[in-house]
Amino acid sequence: MRNKLFVTLGILGISLLAYAGPKHSQETSYPSYKGLIMAGYQGWFRGPQDGTNQGYGHYGTGKQFDEKHCTIDAWPDVSEYEKTYETSFKHADGRKARVFSSADKSTVDLHFKWMKEYGVDGVFVQRFFSYTRGDQQSSVPNRILANALEAASKYDRAIAVMYDLSGLKKSGEDCSLIIEDWKRLVDNQKVTNQAGKKTYLHHNGKPVVAIWGVGFPDRPYNIRNIGLDRLIDFLQNDPVYGGCTVMLGVPTFWRNLEADCINDPYLHTVIKKADIVLPWTVQRFSPLLHNDMDRFRDLVIEDIRWCKENGVDYVPAVTPGFSWHNLSKLEFPDDVKPVGSIPRQGGRFYWQQLSTAMLAGAEMIYVAMFDEVDEGTAIFKCTGDHPVSDVAKFIDMDGQPSDHYLWLTGEAARMLRKEIPLTFKMPVRE
């Protein structure tokens, strides 16, 4: 009888462990994406003495950063950073130009402080596929993510993980690496149960995990054979690490499977299994094209209609502009892009997208990006007082103060939540 009792208790204990539920905290300051403006956070910029041994990573090529190796088109305003790194560039008055490193804890803290000050709701921390390979426990990206989680808690800003499939190889790899990485993030990084104030972004009562790069024709992988179904099922239904809301980053014209999108109906099958769809519209619209905001409006309206019919939520992407001059010179010397190819127009283009998306029915918005100076899409503090060079060129920010786009984003968040009226005219600070 005693042995039977022990066996029964053992089985009961195993059962309780099996149905203990997800490891995610149910507590969060952000129970829904609706009413929020979130931005993408690259966190991949490096300085030569920041301890990463990556030189000027993502400022230039081959760890170098000078006129011949420059890959950024917007220059960050570094006047408030605790740590900065001297470059070979010079300002017009002869001062040595300096940059920051995302690997410094003080940098991440400052970025989240700005989010708080200006009313930017939070960020999706980008996690590229290469970060999932091997033992990443002590990696620089993990350290930056840990700093971001701490800063998000400190400043009460929403935070979530966005897996970027960029770097996934054509063969021999699939999304199972993401599954294992998510387990490590939940167990070791406590991403969905951070210390201090809980701010991990939830939607429909579940923590949000984004997967970006599904359906683009220029990718080496075939979305039919990289285990997307298994990944989505795991994130949604695994009894320990699942119970998540899945957001998919797809091409602009995903609905009609044309233009920048693969012509494969399987993409619709995958999207219908997800919870939120995020179409990537960077470089797809421009203030230089007549009535392009009408085209953007119509696209968002039809996208939302499709999503409602298929039980999927919708997040439009907006961007302040685009510039890819310096990087294109290095990667595509026969097709060099002009500086500011999609001009910011002092913030008018950004505001047009924000207000148009809201008019079309958007209830939540994704901004590309918070800190992306490579492609000139950053909304954080960038300066028109950039270095002067005959070779490398930088956008001039149209004479606006460096915090202009942070302020506009905060105003747009208030407008999204109907705290101020919807207006197509860009607001002016008094």
Kinemage of the C-alpha trace (Angstrom):
@kinemage 1
@onewidth
@group {chain A} dominant
@subgroup {mainchain}
@vectorlist {calphas} color= white
{ca met a 1} P 0.000 0.000 0.000
{ca arg a 2} L 2.817 2.362 0.910
{ca asn a 3} L 4.627 1.698 -2.393
{ca lys a 4} L 1.418 2.345 -4.322
{ca leu a 5} L 1.034 5.650 -2.482
{ca phe a 6} L 4.552 6.721 -3.441
{ca val a 7} L 3.940 5.757 -7.060
{ca thr a 8} L 0.669 7.714 -7.088
{ca leu a 9} L 2.313 10.779 -5.549
{ca gly a 10} L 5.168 10.496 -8.037
{ca ile a 11} L 2.816 10.423 -10.997
{ca leu a 12} L 0.884 13.340 -9.532
{ca gly a 13} L 4.102 15.330 -9.107
{ca ile a 14} L 5.128 14.687 -12.700
{ca ser a 15} L 1.679 15.729 -13.858
{ca leu a 16} L 1.839 18.938 -11.858
{ca leu a 17} L 5.217 19.756 -13.366
{ca ala a 18} L 3.936 19.036 -16.857
{ca tyr a 19} L 0.993 21.376 -16.371
{ca ala a 20} L 2.748 23.979 -14.254
{ca gly a 21} L 2.122 26.507 -17.029
{ca pro a 22} L 4.408 28.891 -18.874
{ca lys a 23} L 7.396 30.483 -17.172
{ca his a 24} L 6.251 33.953 -18.207
{ca ser a 25} L 5.052 36.448 -15.658
{ca gln a 26} L 1.386 37.300 -16.046
{ca glu a 27} L 2.143 40.722 -14.604
{ca thr a 28} L 3.058 43.542 -17.006
{ca ser a 29} L 2.614 47.269 -17.401
{ca tyr a 30} L 1.793 46.614 -21.061
{ca pro a 31} L -1.023 44.046 -21.404
{ca ser a 32} L -1.807 45.012 -25.015
{ca tyr a 33} L -0.008 46.356 -28.075
{ca lys a 34} L -3.126 48.376 -28.943
{ca gly a 35} L -2.678 52.056 -28.256
{ca leu a 36} L 1.122 51.825 -28.398
{ca ile a 37} L 3.813 53.027 -30.775
{ca met a 38} L 6.759 50.643 -30.598
{ca ala a 39} L 10.068 51.013 -32.448
{ca gly a 40} L 12.700 48.565 -33.601
{ca tyr a 41} L 15.984 48.618 -31.645
{ca gln a 42} L 19.112 47.374 -33.429
{ca gly a 43} L 21.623 47.718 -30.594
{ca trp a 44} L 24.444 46.683 -32.894
{ca phe a 45} L 26.809 49.693 -32.922
{ca arg a 46} L 30.290 49.281 -31.467
{ca gly a 47} L 33.253 51.377 -30.370
{ca pro a 48} L 36.930 50.390 -30.537
{ca gln a 49} L 37.474 50.400 -26.755
{ca asp a 50} L 34.112 49.030 -25.608
{ca gly a 51} L 35.484 45.565 -24.784
{ca thr a 52} L 33.769 43.715 -27.639
{ca asn a 53} L 36.803 43.553 -29.962
{ca gln a 54} L 34.516 44.474 -32.853
{ca gly a 55} L 36.107 47.802 -33.713
{ca tyr a 56} L 33.613 50.269 -35.165
{ca gly a 57} L 31.009 47.564 -35.821
{ca his a 58} L 28.111 48.779 -37.977
{ca tyr a 59} L 29.631 52.232 -38.310
{ca gly a 60} L 31.987 50.953 -40.968
{ca thr a 61} L 33.303 47.850 -42.684
{ca gly a 62} L 36.093 45.567 -41.455
{ca lys a 63} L 35.949 47.140 -37.973
{ca gln a 64} L 37.151 50.398 -39.557
{ca phe a 65} L 35.380 53.744 -39.665
{ca asp a 66} L 36.726 56.449 -41.926
{ca glu a 67} L 35.765 58.081 -45.223
{ca lys a 68} L 36.476 54.912 -47.210
{ca his a 69} L 34.761 52.508 -44.811
{ca cys a 70} L 31.790 54.539 -43.555
{ca thr a 71} L 28.398 52.785 -43.670
{ca ile a 72} L 26.142 55.221 -41.766
{ca asp a 73} L 24.101 58.051 -43.302
{ca ala a 74} L 22.827 59.751 -40.117
{ca trp a 75} L 25.189 61.033 -37.441
{ca pro a 76} L 24.124 60.475 -33.813
{ca asp a 77} L 24.026 63.381 -31.417
{ca val a 78} L 26.384 62.102 -28.694
{ca ser a 79} L 26.316 65.150 -26.430
{ca glu a 80} L 24.485 63.273 -23.641
{ca tyr a 81} L 26.341 59.940 -23.700
{ca glu a 82} L 28.498 58.916 -20.764
{ca lys a 83} L 30.959 57.071 -23.017
{ca thr a 84} L 31.893 58.044 -26.573
{ca tyr a 85} L 34.618 57.049 -29.019
{ca glu a 86} L 36.765 59.331 -31.134
{ca thr a 87} L 36.753 58.888 -34.911
{ca ser a 88} L 38.915 60.221 -37.728
{ca phe a 89} L 36.044 62.421 -38.897
{ca lys a 90} L 36.021 66.136 -38.096
{ca his a 91} L 33.248 68.678 -37.736
{ca ala a 92} L 33.349 71.930 -39.678
{ca asp a 93} L 34.994 73.707 -36.730
{ca gly a 94} L 37.762 71.104 -36.550
{ca arg a 95} L 36.429 69.105 -33.592
{ca lys a 96} L 36.991 65.350 -33.714
{ca ala a 97} L 33.646 63.620 -34.253
{ca arg a 98} L 32.659 60.916 -31.772
{ca val a 99} L 30.200 58.002 -31.702
{ca phe a 100} L 28.629 55.729 -29.062
{ca ser a 101} L 28.642 51.969 -28.510
{ca ser a 102} L 25.457 49.990 -27.933
{ca ala a 103} L 27.532 47.584 -25.830
{ca asp a 104} L 27.920 50.173 -23.072
{ca lys a 105} L 25.265 49.843 -20.397
{ca ser a 106} L 25.090 53.621 -20.043
{ca thr a 107} L 24.139 53.903 -23.731
{ca val a 108} L 21.148 51.593 -23.426
{ca asp a 109} L 20.084 53.325 -20.233
{ca leu a 110} L 20.160 56.713 -21.981
{ca his a 111} L 18.097 55.418 -24.916
{ca phe a 112} L 15.357 54.142 -22.616
{ca lys a 113} L 15.520 57.360 -20.628
{ca trp a 114} L 14.760 59.230 -23.856
{ca met a 115} L 11.824 56.908 -24.523
{ca lys a 116} L 10.421 57.807 -21.134
{ca glu a 117} L 11.044 61.539 -21.511
{ca tyr a 118} L 9.440 61.814 -24.941
{ca gly a 119} L 6.647 59.282 -24.604
{ca val a 120} L 7.944 56.555 -26.923
{ca asp a 121} L 6.160 53.464 -25.593
{ca gly a 122} L 8.984 50.982 -26.069
{ca val a 123} L 10.992 48.836 -28.472
{ca phe a 124} L 11.359 45.437 -30.054
{ca val a 125} L 14.978 44.379 -29.488
{ca gln a 126} L 16.248 42.862 -32.731
{ca arg a 127} L 17.674 39.361 -32.383
{ca phe a 128} L 19.320 38.226 -35.583
{ca phe a 129} L 19.490 34.583 -36.531
{ca ser a 130} L 23.262 34.474 -36.006
{ca tyr a 131} L 22.660 35.215 -32.319
{ca thr a 132} L 20.959 31.825 -31.936
{ca arg a 133} L 23.979 29.774 -32.987
{ca gly a 134} L 26.142 28.084 -30.382
{ca asp a 135} L 26.408 29.075 -26.732
{ca gln a 136} L 25.186 32.661 -26.578
{ca gln a 137} L 24.985 32.974 -22.796
{ca ser a 138} L 27.883 35.430 -22.470
{ca ser a 139} L 27.534 37.008 -25.919
{ca val a 140} L 27.462 40.755 -26.513
{ca pro a 141} L 23.874 40.673 -27.872
{ca asn a 142} L 22.761 38.882 -24.695
{ca arg a 143} L 24.503 41.501 -22.593
{ca ile a 144} L 22.779 44.281 -24.506
{ca leu a 145} L 19.427 42.527 -24.151
{ca ala a 146} L 20.003 42.228 -20.394
{ca asn a 147} L 20.784 45.945 -20.219
{ca ala a 148} L 17.659 46.721 -22.229
{ca leu a 149} L 15.467 44.613 -19.948
{ca glu a 150} L 16.872 46.398 -16.909
{ca ala a 151} L 16.425 49.836 -18.475
{ca ala a 152} L 12.891 48.999 -19.632
{ca ser a 153} L 12.019 48.115 -16.046
{ca lys a 154} L 13.729 51.227 -14.694
{ca tyr a 155} L 11.929 53.614 -17.056
{ca asp a 156} L 8.686 51.616 -17.364
{ca arg a 157} L 8.995 51.123 -21.129
{ca ala a 158} L 7.564 48.203 -23.100
{ca ile a 159} L 10.066 45.679 -24.457
{ca ala a 160} L 9.794 42.572 -26.634
{ca val a 161} L 12.040 40.283 -28.675
{ca met a 162} L 11.992 40.330 -32.472
{ca tyr a 163} L 13.770 37.463 -34.214
{ca asp a 164} L 15.158 38.511 -37.596
{ca leu a 165} L 15.639 35.583 -39.987
{ca ser a 166} L 18.420 37.474 -41.784
{ca gly a 167} L 21.415 35.177 -41.753
{ca leu a 168} L 19.427 31.943 -41.976
{ca lys a 169} L 21.275 29.792 -44.499
{ca lys a 170} L 19.791 28.201 -47.576
{ca ser a 171} L 20.217 24.678 -46.319
{ca gly a 172} L 21.132 22.871 -43.136
{ca glu a 173} L 19.384 25.290 -40.761
{ca asp a 174} L 15.827 25.886 -39.691
{ca cys a 175} L 13.846 27.669 -37.001
{ca ser a 176} L 14.616 25.005 -34.391
{ca leu a 177} L 17.574 27.181 -33.378
{ca ile a 178} L 15.111 29.934 -32.490
{ca ile a 179} L 13.130 27.499 -30.358
{ca glu a 180} L 16.211 26.607 -28.348
{ca asp a 181} L 17.272 30.240 -28.124
{ca trp a 182} L 13.855 31.307 -26.823
{ca lys a 183} L 14.104 28.644 -24.116
{ca arg a 184} L 17.456 30.084 -23.050
{ca leu a 185} L 16.119 33.628 -23.060
{ca val a 186} L 13.183 32.620 -20.886
{ca asp a 187} L 15.279 30.486 -18.509
{ca asn a 188} L 18.491 32.487 -18.264
{ca gln a 189} L 17.672 36.038 -19.361
{ca lys a 190} L 14.216 36.049 -17.752
{ca val a 191} L 12.981 38.086 -20.721
{ca thr a 192} L 9.317 37.581 -19.880
{ca asn a 193} L 9.841 37.807 -16.151
{ca gln a 194} L 12.406 40.552 -15.712
{ca ala a 195} L 13.587 41.651 -12.271
{ca gly a 196} L 11.894 44.754 -10.952
{ca lys a 197} L 8.929 46.247 -12.789
{ca lys a 198} L 7.488 43.849 -15.359
{ca thr a 199} L 7.253 45.587 -18.734
{ca tyr a 200} L 7.507 42.819 -21.321
{ca leu a 201} L 4.939 43.593 -24.035
{ca his a 202} L 1.813 41.430 -24.007
{ca his a 203} L -1.051 41.265 -26.483
{ca asn a 204} L -4.303 39.460 -25.817
{ca gly a 205} L -2.876 38.565 -22.425
{ca lys a 206} L 0.222 36.854 -23.836
{ca pro a 207} L 3.873 37.927 -24.278
{ca val a 208} L 4.670 39.011 -27.831
{ca val a 209} L 7.415 37.344 -29.880
{ca ala a 210} L 8.080 38.664 -33.388
{ca ile a 211} L 9.563 36.750 -36.327
{ca trp a 212} L 10.726 39.048 -39.126
{ca gly a 213} L 11.693 38.104 -42.666
{ca val a 214} L 8.854 35.830 -43.823
{ca gly a 215} L 7.962 35.984 -47.516
{ca phe a 216} L 10.726 38.136 -48.995
{ca pro a 217} L 11.964 36.873 -52.389
{ca asp a 218} L 15.581 37.975 -51.894
{ca arg a 219} L 16.110 35.566 -48.982
{ca pro a 220} L 18.138 32.366 -49.519
{ca tyr a 221} L 15.705 30.198 -47.541
{ca asn a 222} L 12.367 28.726 -48.591
{ca ile a 223} L 9.693 29.468 -45.979
{ca arg a 224} L 8.112 26.062 -46.681
{ca asn a 225} L 11.060 24.108 -45.304
{ca ile a 226} L 12.485 26.093 -42.389
{ca gly a 227} L 10.009 24.861 -39.770
{ca leu a 228} L 7.851 27.962 -39.440
{ca asp a 229} L 4.755 25.926 -38.562
{ca arg a 230} L 6.605 24.178 -35.754
{ca leu a 231} L 8.064 27.444 -34.469
{ca ile a 232} L 4.689 29.209 -34.376
{ca asp a 233} L 3.057 26.190 -32.726
{ca phe a 234} L 5.836 26.060 -30.125
{ca leu a 235} L 5.580 29.751 -29.275
{ca gln a 236} L 1.815 29.611 -29.044
{ca asn a 237} L 1.240 26.232 -27.422
{ca asp a 238} L 4.287 24.866 -25.617
{ca pro a 239} L 3.174 24.266 -21.987
{ca val a 240} L 6.341 25.802 -20.532
{ca tyr a 241} L 7.804 28.277 -23.015
{ca gly a 242} L 4.726 28.975 -25.137
{ca gly a 243} L 1.506 30.808 -24.474
{ca cys a 244} L 2.841 33.662 -26.619
{ca thr a 245} L 1.390 36.050 -29.175
{ca val a 246} L 3.274 35.639 -32.475
{ca met a 247} L 3.877 38.609 -34.775
{ca leu a 248} L 5.182 38.027 -38.318
{ca gly a 249} L 7.188 40.594 -40.288
{ca val a 250} L 6.228 40.244 -43.970
{ca pro a 251} L 6.621 42.208 -47.232
{ca thr a 252} L 4.477 45.238 -48.051
{ca phe a 253} L 2.415 43.459 -50.672
{ca trp a 254} L 1.878 40.234 -48.764
{ca arg a 255} L -1.869 40.317 -49.291
{ca asn a 256} L -1.708 40.030 -53.086
{ca leu a 257} L 1.540 37.998 -53.150
{ca glu a 258} L 3.143 40.394 -55.627
{ca ala a 259} L 5.860 43.020 -56.112
{ca asp a 260} L 8.178 42.706 -53.074
{ca cys a 261} L 6.585 39.419 -51.956
{ca ile a 262} L 6.980 35.783 -52.967
{ca asn a 263} L 4.091 34.434 -55.040
{ca asp a 264} L 3.318 31.523 -52.732
{ca pro a 265} L -0.097 31.090 -51.051
{ca tyr a 266} L 1.632 29.219 -48.241
{ca leu a 267} L 2.519 32.663 -46.889
{ca his a 268} L -1.176 33.282 -46.202
{ca thr a 269} L -1.393 29.921 -44.454
{ca val a 270} L 1.450 30.922 -42.139
{ca ile a 271} L 0.036 34.400 -41.486
{ca lys a 272} L -3.359 32.945 -40.538
{ca lys a 273} L -1.620 30.803 -37.910
{ca ala a 274} L 0.014 33.882 -36.392
{ca asp a 275} L -1.626 36.541 -34.225
{ca ile a 276} L -0.286 39.821 -35.663
{ca val a 277} L 1.053 40.745 -39.088
{ca leu a 278} L 3.618 43.519 -39.615
{ca pro a 279} L 4.140 44.532 -43.275
{ca trp a 280} L 7.568 46.092 -43.937
{ca thr a 281} L 6.956 49.321 -45.868
{ca val a 282} L 10.387 50.979 -45.628
{ca gln a 283} L 11.388 52.268 -49.099
{ca arg a 284} L 7.934 51.465 -50.488
{ca phe a 285} L 6.508 54.977 -50.095
{ca ser a 286} L 8.008 58.407 -50.665
{ca pro a 287} L 6.979 62.043 -50.266
{ca leu a 288} L 8.448 62.627 -53.716
{ca leu a 289} L 5.651 60.643 -55.371
{ca his a 290} L 2.340 62.379 -56.004
{ca asn a 291} L -0.474 61.188 -53.711
{ca asp a 292} L 1.673 58.394 -52.271
{ca met a 293} L -0.050 58.750 -48.900
{ca asp a 294} L -3.341 57.935 -50.622
{ca arg a 295} L -1.739 54.716 -51.819
{ca phe a 296} L -0.472 54.015 -48.318
{ca arg a 297} L -3.921 54.696 -46.848
{ca asp a 298} L -5.651 52.364 -49.289
{ca leu a 299} L -3.091 49.649 -48.607
{ca val a 300} L -3.608 49.847 -44.835
{ca ile a 301} L -7.404 49.861 -45.189
{ca glu a 302} L -7.399 46.728 -47.344
{ca asp a 303} L -4.809 45.020 -45.158
{ca ile a 304} L -6.912 45.624 -42.073
{ca arg a 305} L -10.011 44.305 -43.830
{ca trp a 306} L -8.197 41.069 -44.758
{ca cys a 307} L -6.889 40.707 -41.216
{ca lys a 308} L -10.313 41.158 -39.654
{ca glu a 309} L -11.774 38.544 -41.978
{ca asn a 310} L -9.034 36.101 -41.005
{ca gly a 311} L -8.739 36.778 -37.277
{ca val a 312} L -5.299 38.400 -37.359
{ca asp a 313} L -4.310 41.750 -35.823
{ca tyr a 314} L -2.467 44.320 -37.905
{ca val a 315} L 0.455 46.668 -37.258
{ca pro a 316} L 1.553 49.109 -39.986
{ca ala a 317} L 5.192 50.177 -40.161
{ca val a 318} L 6.213 53.824 -40.558
{ca thr a 319} L 9.613 55.436 -40.968
{ca pro a 320} L 10.961 59.006 -40.843
{ca gly a 321} L 12.829 58.627 -44.148
{ca phe a 322} L 15.576 56.581 -45.758
{ca ser a 323} L 19.180 57.128 -46.797
{ca trp a 324} L 21.627 54.478 -47.909
{ca his a 325} L 24.349 56.421 -49.713
{ca asn a 326} L 27.556 55.457 -47.925
{ca leu a 327} L 26.743 51.761 -47.562
{ca ser a 328} L 25.563 51.487 -51.168
{ca lys a 329} L 28.890 52.870 -52.397
{ca leu a 330} L 30.629 49.924 -50.753
{ca glu a 331} L 28.129 47.179 -51.531
{ca phe a 332} L 26.690 48.361 -54.859
{ca pro a 333} L 29.289 50.630 -56.522
{ca asp a 334} L 27.362 50.502 -59.801
{ca asp a 335} L 24.124 51.580 -58.117
{ca val a 336} L 25.042 54.230 -55.563
{ca lys a 337} L 22.012 55.701 -53.806
{ca pro a 338} L 21.663 59.454 -53.287
{ca val a 339} L 21.846 60.968 -49.828
{ca gly a 340} L 18.357 61.165 -48.379
{ca ser a 341} L 16.754 59.242 -51.240
{ca ile a 342} L 13.488 59.264 -49.239
{ca pro a 343} L 13.715 62.705 -47.617
{ca arg a 344} L 12.436 63.417 -44.137
{ca gln a 345} L 11.119 66.861 -45.065
{ca gly a 346} L 11.653 68.061 -41.532
{ca gly a 347} L 9.353 65.376 -40.139
{ca arg a 348} L 6.410 65.960 -42.471
{ca phe a 349} L 6.797 62.594 -44.227
{ca tyr a 350} L 6.921 60.795 -40.869
{ca trp a 351} L 3.844 62.597 -39.573
{ca gln a 352} L 1.948 61.927 -42.801
{ca gln a 353} L 2.468 58.183 -42.377
{ca leu a 354} L 1.517 58.227 -38.705
{ca ser a 355} L -1.683 60.211 -39.197
{ca thr a 356} L -2.634 58.352 -42.379
{ca ala a 357} L -2.220 54.959 -40.675
{ca met a 358} L -4.446 56.094 -37.812
{ca leu a 359} L -7.081 57.469 -40.191
{ca ala a 360} L -7.082 54.103 -41.985
{ca gly a 361} L -7.881 52.334 -38.723
{ca ala a 362} L -4.505 51.343 -37.258
{ca glu a 363} L -4.699 50.736 -33.507
{ca met a 364} L -0.992 50.064 -32.972
{ca ile a 365} L 2.112 51.159 -34.882
{ca tyr a 366} L 5.681 49.964 -35.457
{ca val a 367} L 8.390 52.555 -36.142
{ca ala a 368} L 11.426 51.627 -38.203
{ca met a 369} L 13.694 52.285 -36.365
{ca phe a 370} L 14.841 53.735 -33.051
{ca asp a 371} L 18.612 53.681 -33.589
{ca glu a 372} L 19.209 52.713 -37.235
{ca val a 373} L 21.740 55.229 -38.557
{ca asp a 374} L 23.028 52.866 -41.285
{ca glu a 375} L 19.891 53.402 -43.366
{ca gly a 376} L 19.099 56.839 -41.993
{ca thr a 377} L 15.803 55.738 -40.418
{ca ala a 378} L 16.648 56.515 -36.771
{ca ile a 379} L 14.209 58.485 -34.623
{ca phe a 380} L 16.628 58.891 -31.718
{ca lys a 381} L 18.797 61.984 -31.427
{ca cys a 382} L 20.741 62.634 -34.625
{ca thr a 383} L 22.456 65.860 -35.510
{ca gly a 384} L 22.714 68.118 -38.542
{ca asp a 385} L 26.075 69.175 -37.152
{ca his a 386} L 27.664 66.135 -38.713
{ca pro a 387} L 31.277 65.793 -39.848
{ca val a 388} L 32.339 67.299 -43.156
{ca ser a 389} L 33.809 65.033 -45.804
{ca asp a 390} L 34.343 65.003 -49.545
{ca val a 391} L 33.727 61.251 -49.625
{ca ala a 392} L 31.222 60.270 -46.944
{ca lys a 393} L 27.924 62.165 -46.930
{ca phe a 394} L 25.299 62.499 -44.184
{ca ile a 395} L 21.708 63.721 -44.023
{ca asp a 396} L 21.389 67.216 -42.537
{ca met a 397} L 18.187 66.698 -40.500
{ca asp a 398} L 16.576 69.695 -42.242
{ca gly a 399} L 17.657 72.075 -39.513
{ca gln a 400} L 15.466 70.377 -36.910
{ca pro a 401} L 16.659 69.832 -33.318
{ca ser a 402} L 18.157 66.424 -32.657
{ca asp a 403} L 15.201 65.310 -30.524
{ca his a 404} L 12.594 66.272 -33.133
{ca tyr a 405} L 11.594 62.725 -34.091
{ca leu a 406} L 11.436 61.505 -30.514
{ca trp a 407} L 9.070 64.384 -29.749
{ca leu a 408} L 6.953 63.686 -32.835
{ca thr a 409} L 6.695 60.017 -31.865
{ca gly a 410} L 5.481 60.943 -28.406
{ca glu a 411} L 2.878 63.300 -29.868
{ca ala a 412} L 1.743 60.588 -32.276
{ca ala a 413} L 1.355 58.137 -29.373
{ca arg a 414} L -0.935 60.627 -27.659
{ca met a 415} L -2.882 61.008 -30.890
{ca leu a 416} L -3.192 57.229 -31.288
{ca arg a 417} L -4.695 56.997 -27.803
{ca lys a 418} L -7.052 59.895 -28.639
{ca glu a 419} L -5.544 62.087 -25.941
{ca ile a 420} L -5.213 64.791 -28.607
{ca pro a 421} L -7.191 65.154 -31.882
{ca leu a 422} L -6.108 63.392 -35.072
{ca thr a 423} L -4.436 65.919 -37.368
{ca phe a 424} L -2.579 65.618 -40.653
{ca lys a 425} L -0.642 68.810 -40.033
{ca met a 426} L 2.645 68.183 -38.282
{ca pro a 427} L 2.559 69.747 -34.811
{ca val a 428} L 4.967 72.506 -33.837
{ca arg a 429} L 6.524 72.819 -30.408
{ca glu a 430} L 5.746 76.028 -28.583
